[in-house]
Amino acid sequence: MTRSTVVRDHVRAGILDAAASVLAERGEQASMADIARAAGVARATLDRYFPDRGALLRSLYETAFADLTARLADADLDSVSTEEAIARMTRATIAAISRYRALGLLDKGPGEARRVDARLVGPLRAVFERGAADGSLRGDLPVHTLAELYFSLLEGVVSRVVRQRMGVEEAAAAVTALFLTGALARPVR
């Protein structure tokens, strides 16, 4: 790698980092000028790296997708109990989604939905399927219902994290406890 490539990659990463923060705080109201200012670069520099808002959002989306898939892989969900897997995937997901909350601004096509399902939703769904199969999760609710309820809890708490009303760890603990309290199989009496 040449020095100029390293510098270019560093500037690009800084712009994406600033964009993630600004877009998480301000949503659609954030302008490209706001992002350039937060990144400490001129608007012309921002335009050289990302010629339009769509290009910036697509790059940010790819960065977020890579971050979340790496976090889930690092969580090693298959090696722990269902309860611990849910706690780990909750922490990983809340940390990444709260950081890259603005990705809802990007229109995603059907091909992207399949990729998200395969790389993100699939591993999470597998945890629920394993828990249902081994009896650690309730058997009276279908796996897809458990997954939808879990994702709804995640969605609800992420906005609190973004608005700094909860920290990532506090939010992850709350979602995990609330979900598992209602989702764990009842002991036989």
Summary of the structure (lengths in Angstrom):
residues: 189
radius of gyration: 19.0
end to end distance: 65.1
largest distance: 69.0
contacts: 544
relative contact order: 0.10
helix: 80%
strand: 1%
